[in-house]
Amino acid sequence: MPMRTSSTFLAAVLAASLVSGCNKEKTPAAAATASSPTSSTEPSADTVVATFGDGQKITFGELNDRLKDPLANLEKQKYQTRKQGLDGFVVEKLVKAEATKRNLSEEALVKAEVDDKIPQPPEEEIKKLYEEAKERLPPGTTYEQVKPQIVDFLSGSKKQERAREYFGELKKNANVQITLPEPPRPPVERKQVAATGPAKGPDSAPVTIVEFSDFQCPFCSRAIKTVDEVMKAYPDKIKLVFRQFPLEFHKEAPKASEAALCAGDQGKFWEYHDTLFANQSALQVPQLKGHAKTLGLDQAKFDKCLDDGAKAEQVKADMADGQKVGVNGTPAFFINGILLSGAQPFDEFKSVIDAELAKK
C-alpha cells in the first residue's frame, strides 16, 4: 500500500465530516459560503438593497430577517469548518512532535500506529470480492493485480477508525484544550413533529428524537453509529422515532422504506433497518425480499406487503409531515422539536439533549 503523508491521511480521515447530509442541491447557506461578507463589512439594517414599482423598497434588515434560518446555519457551518480544521491542525502538530520524539518520519509513525494495527482481511473475503467484481474488471485482470486495492477497500473504514482512536490518544496525552469561540446560538425554534412510527426507548422518556431518514443516503448510514452512541449515553432518557423520507433522486429508497415498514409488521423493523443501511448497494426489490429471508421473516406475508404497496401511503404521509416542518435533506433529527440537520457529531446531539434535560 503506498504511504501517504500524515497530513494527507488526516485530510482523508476528516474530509467526509465536512458534508453531513443528502440534499438535492446546495442549501442557501452552503451556496453562499464562498462569497458571504463578514459582519464588519455588512451594510446597516436600514440600507436599501432593492427598489421596485412606485417607490417600494427592501432593506438589508428585512432581507436578513427573511433569511435568518439559512444565515444562522451558515454561521454554524463556518464554525464547524474552523473547528474541524483546527482539530486537524492540532493533530498534524502532535503527529510531528511524536514522530520526532520516536525518531521516526511522520509517515512511518502513522503506518506503525494505524496501518500496522489493522489485520489484513481473510484471504477468502478478498477472493470473494474479486469473484463478485471480476466481470466488471478489464479483461485479463488477475487476482494478484487487484488484491492490494481490494485489501485497501476492505480495510479502509477500520483504518479510519483506528486513526481517529490514535489521534484521540495523542490529544488526550497532550491535554489539548479547544478554545475557539463559538458563535451565539440563535433563539431555539421548536417544530411540532408527530412522533409516530417505529420507535425504541421508553414512552415516558423526557427527550424524544424524531429522525427523518433515507435508506439510500450514505450520510444516514453514517449517522447510525452516532445515534447508537446517543442512546447508550442517555439510557431511559430518550425515545427514538424513525420516519421515512426517501429523496426523489434515490430511486430505490421509496421501496426500501416500504420494505422496512413491512418488516416492522413482523416485529423486525430495527433489524431490517440495520440490514438496509449495511447493504445500501442492495436495495432492489429482489434483494429487499432476500433481506427478509435472511432475517427469518414470514416470506409470503412480507412479499405480499411489499408487492401490494401496503406501506406506500405511510411513506408518503411521513414525507409530507417532514416537508411541513422544513426537512429538505437527510438525515434530519428533531430533538423535542429542535432541528439538528445532517449526520452531526455526538457533541451536537449532547448539547441539545443536555439543555433539554436541564429544563426538565
C-alpha positions in Angstrom: 0.0 0.0 0.0 1.5 3.4 -1.0 2.3 5.6 2.0 0.7 9.0 2.4 2.0 11.9 4.5 0.3 12.2 7.8 -1.4 15.5 6.8 -2.8 13.8 3.6 -4.0 10.8 5.6 -5.6 13.1 8.2 -7.3 15.1 5.5 -8.8 11.8 4.2 -10.0 10.9 7.7 -11.7 14.2 8.4 -12.9 15.3 5.0 -16.1 13.3 5.0 -17.4 15.1 8.1 -17.3 18.5 6.3 -20.5 17.4 4.4 -23.2 15.9 6.6 -26.3 15.1 4.7 -28.0 14.1 1.4 -29.6 17.1 -0.4 -30.8 17.5 -3.9 -28.8 20.7 -4.2 -26.8 23.1 -2.1 -28.7 24.8 0.7 -28.8 28.6 0.6 -26.2 28.6 3.4 -23.8 26.3 1.6 -24.1 28.1 -1.7 -23.3 31.4 0.0 -20.2 30.2 1.8 -17.7 31.4 -0.7 -18.9 35.0 -1.0 -20.6 35.7 2.3 -19.5 39.0 3.8 -18.1 39.3 7.3 -20.2 41.1 9.9 -17.7 44.0 9.8 -18.5 44.8 6.2 -22.2 44.2 6.2 -24.5 47.2 5.4 -26.6 48.7 8.2 -30.1 47.2 8.7 -31.8 50.2 7.1 -29.7 50.1 3.9 -31.9 49.8 0.8 -30.9 46.8 -1.2 -33.7 46.8 -3.8 -36.3 49.2 -5.1 -39.3 48.5 -7.4 -42.7 49.7 -8.5 -43.9 53.0 -7.1 -41.3 53.7 -4.5 -41.4 50.3 -2.9 -38.1 49.0 -1.3 -36.5 46.2 0.5 -33.9 46.9 3.3 -30.9 44.8 4.3 -32.6 44.2 7.7 -35.7 42.9 6.0 -33.6 40.6 3.8 -31.7 39.3 6.8 -34.9 38.6 8.7 -36.3 36.7 5.8 -33.1 34.6 5.6 -32.5 34.2 9.3 -32.5 30.4 9.3 -30.1 29.8 6.4 -27.9 32.6 7.7 -27.7 31.2 11.2 -26.9 27.8 9.6 -24.1 29.4 7.6 -22.5 30.8 10.8 -22.8 27.3 12.3 -21.2 25.8 9.2 -18.3 28.3 9.3 -17.7 27.5 13.0 -17.8 23.7 12.4 -15.4 24.0 9.4 -13.0 26.1 11.5 -13.3 23.6 14.4 -12.6 20.6 12.2 -9.7 22.5 10.5 -8.3 23.4 14.0 -8.6 19.8 15.1 -6.7 18.6 12.0 -4.0 21.4 12.6 -3.6 20.3 16.2 -3.2 16.6 15.2 -0.7 17.4 12.5 1.5 19.2 15.1 1.1 16.3 17.6 2.0 13.7 15.0 5.1 15.7 14.0 6.1 16.0 17.6 5.6 12.3 18.4 7.4 11.3 15.3 10.4 13.5 16.3 10.3 12.0 19.8 10.4 8.5 18.5 13.0 9.3 15.8 10.6 8.3 13.0 9.2 10.0 9.9 5.6 11.1 10.2 4.7 8.5 7.5 6.4 5.7 9.5 4.6 6.8 12.7 1.2 6.7 11.0 2.0 3.4 9.4 3.1 1.9 12.8 0.2 3.2 14.8 -2.6 2.9 12.2 -1.9 0.7 9.2 0.0 -2.0 11.1 -2.6 -2.2 13.8 -5.3 -3.3 11.4 -5.1 -7.0 10.4 -5.3 -7.9 6.8 -8.8 -9.2 5.7 -9.0 -13.0 5.4 -7.9 -14.4 2.1 -11.4 -15.9 1.4 -13.0 -12.5 1.9 -10.6 -10.9 -0.6 -11.2 -13.7 -3.1 -14.9 -13.4 -2.7 -14.9 -9.7 -3.5 -12.7 -10.4 -6.5 -15.0 -13.0 -7.9 -18.0 -10.7 -7.5 -16.2 -7.9 -9.3 -14.4 -9.9 -11.9 -16.9 -9.4 -14.7 -16.6 -5.6 -14.4 -12.8 -5.6 -14.4 -10.7 -5.1 -17.6 -10.2 -8.4 -19.5 -7.1 -10.3 -18.3 -7.0 -8.6 -14.9 -5.6 -11.1 -12.4 -6.3 -11.6 -8.7 -2.8 -10.7 -7.7 -3.0 -7.4 -9.7 -6.1 -6.1 -7.8 -5.5 -7.8 -4.4 -3.8 -4.7 -2.9 -6.8 -2.4 -3.9 -9.3 -4.9 -2.5 -7.3 -5.1 0.8 -7.3 -1.3 0.9 -11.0 -1.2 0.2 -11.9 -3.8 2.9 -9.5 -2.2 5.5 -10.4 1.4 4.8 -13.1 2.1 7.4 -11.2 0.2 10.1 -8.1 2.2 9.4 -10.1 5.4 9.7 -11.5 4.3 13.0 -8.0 3.4 14.2 -6.7 6.8 13.1 -9.4 8.6 15.0 -8.6 6.5 18.0 -4.9 7.1 17.8 -5.3 10.8 17.2 -7.6 11.0 20.2 -4.9 9.3 22.3 -2.4 11.9 21.2 -4.8 14.8 22.1 -5.6 13.3 25.5 -1.9 12.8 26.4 -1.2 16.4 25.3 -4.1 17.7 27.3 -5.5 19.6 24.2 -8.0 22.3 25.1 -10.0 23.8 22.2 -10.9 27.4 23.0 -12.2 28.5 19.6 -15.1 31.0 20.3 -18.4 29.6 19.3 -20.9 32.0 17.5 -24.0 32.9 19.5 -26.7 30.4 19.3 -30.0 31.7 17.7 -33.2 31.5 19.7 -34.4 27.9 19.9 -37.2 27.3 17.5 -39.4 24.2 18.1 -41.4 22.5 15.4 -44.4 20.4 16.1 -43.4 17.0 14.8 -45.6 14.0 15.4 -43.6 11.1 17.0 -45.4 8.4 15.0 -43.7 5.4 13.6 -41.3 2.7 14.6 -39.7 3.6 18.0 -37.4 2.4 20.7 -36.8 3.8 24.2 -39.4 4.4 26.8 -42.6 6.4 26.0 -42.0 8.3 29.3 -38.6 9.5 28.2 -38.1 13.3 28.7 -36.4 13.6 25.3 -37.9 12.4 22.0 -35.9 12.3 18.9 -37.8 12.1 15.6 -35.4 11.1 12.8 -36.3 11.6 9.1 -34.1 9.3 7.0 -33.5 7.7 3.6 -32.1 4.2 3.3 -30.1 5.0 0.2 -28.4 8.1 1.7 -24.8 7.4 2.8 -24.9 10.1 5.4 -27.9 8.5 7.0 -25.9 5.3 7.2 -23.0 7.2 8.8 -25.4 8.7 11.4 -26.3 5.3 12.8 -23.2 5.0 14.9 -23.7 8.4 16.5 -27.4 7.7 17.2 -26.4 4.4 18.9 -23.9 6.3 20.9 -26.5 8.9 22.0 -29.0 6.1 23.0 -26.3 4.4 25.1 -25.2 7.7 26.7 -28.7 8.5 27.9 -30.3 5.2 29.0 -34.1 5.6 29.7 -33.9 9.3 28.8 -34.5 9.1 25.1 -37.2 7.8 22.8 -36.2 7.5 19.2 -38.8 7.5 16.4 -37.9 6.7 12.8 -39.8 8.3 10.0 -39.4 7.8 6.3 -38.1 10.5 3.9 -36.8 8.9 0.7 -35.3 11.6 -1.5 -36.6 11.7 -5.1 -33.2 11.2 -6.6 -32.7 8.0 -4.7 -34.8 5.7 -6.9 -34.6 2.6 -4.7 -35.2 4.4 -1.4 -39.1 4.5 -1.5 -39.5 0.8 -1.9 -36.8 0.2 0.8 -38.8 2.4 3.1 -41.9 0.3 2.4 -39.9 -2.9 3.0 -38.7 -1.7 6.4 -42.3 -0.9 7.5 -43.4 -4.4 6.2 -40.7 -5.9 8.4 -42.0 -3.8 11.2 -45.3 -5.6 10.9 -43.5 -8.7 12.0 -41.6 -7.0 14.8 -38.3 -6.8 13.0 -38.2 -3.1 11.9 -34.9 -2.2 13.6 -33.1 -5.4 12.5 -34.3 -4.7 8.9 -33.3 -1.1 9.3 -29.7 -2.1 10.2 -29.6 -4.6 7.4 -30.6 -2.0 4.8 -28.0 0.6 6.0 -25.3 -2.1 6.0 -26.2 -3.1 2.4 -27.0 0.2 0.6 -26.0 -1.2 -2.8 -28.6 -4.0 -2.4 -31.9 -2.2 -2.3 -33.7 -3.6 -5.4 -36.9 -5.5 -4.7 -35.5 -9.0 -5.1 -32.7 -8.0 -2.7 -35.2 -6.5 -0.3 -37.0 -9.8 -0.2 -33.7 -11.6 0.3 -33.0 -9.5 3.4 -36.4 -10.6 4.8 -35.5 -14.2 4.2 -32.1 -13.7 6.0 -33.9 -12.2 9.0 -36.3 -15.2 9.2 -39.5 -13.2 8.4 -42.6 -14.9 7.1 -41.7 -14.6 3.4 -45.1 -14.8 1.9 -46.5 -12.2 4.3 -43.6 -9.9 3.6 -43.7 -10.3 -0.2 -47.4 -9.6 -0.3 -47.0 -6.4 1.8 -44.2 -5.2 -0.4 -45.7 -6.2 -3.8 -49.1 -4.7 -2.9 -47.6 -1.3 -1.8 -49.3 -1.7 1.5 -47.0 0.9 3.1 -46.8 3.4 0.3 -49.3 5.8 1.9 -47.5 5.7 5.2 -44.2 6.6 3.5 -46.0 9.5 1.7 -47.5 10.7 5.0 -44.1 10.7 6.6 -42.6 12.7 3.7 -45.5 15.2 3.9 -45.0 15.7 7.6 -41.3 16.2 7.1 -41.8 18.8 4.4 -44.2 20.7 6.6 -41.5 21.2 9.3 -38.8 22.1 6.8 -37.0 18.8 6.1 -35.1 19.2 2.7 -32.3 16.7 3.2 -31.4 13.6 5.2 -30.8 12.7 7.9 -32.8 15.3 9.9 -33.4 15.0 13.6 -35.9 16.8 15.8 -34.9 16.7 19.4 -38.0 17.7 21.3 -38.9 19.6 18.2 -35.4 21.3 17.8 -34.0 20.6 14.4 -30.5 19.1 14.0 -29.8 18.7 10.3 -27.3 16.2 8.8 -25.0 13.5 10.2 -23.8 15.7 13.1 -21.2 14.6 15.6 -22.2 13.3 19.1 -21.3 16.6 20.7 -24.0 18.4 18.7 -26.6 16.0 20.0 -25.3 16.2 23.5 -25.5 20.0 23.6 -29.2 20.0 22.7 -30.1 17.0 24.9 -28.3 18.3 27.9 -30.1 21.6 27.6 -33.5 19.8 27.3 -32.7 17.6 30.4 -31.7 20.6 32.4 -35.1 22.2 31.7 -36.9 19.0 32.9 
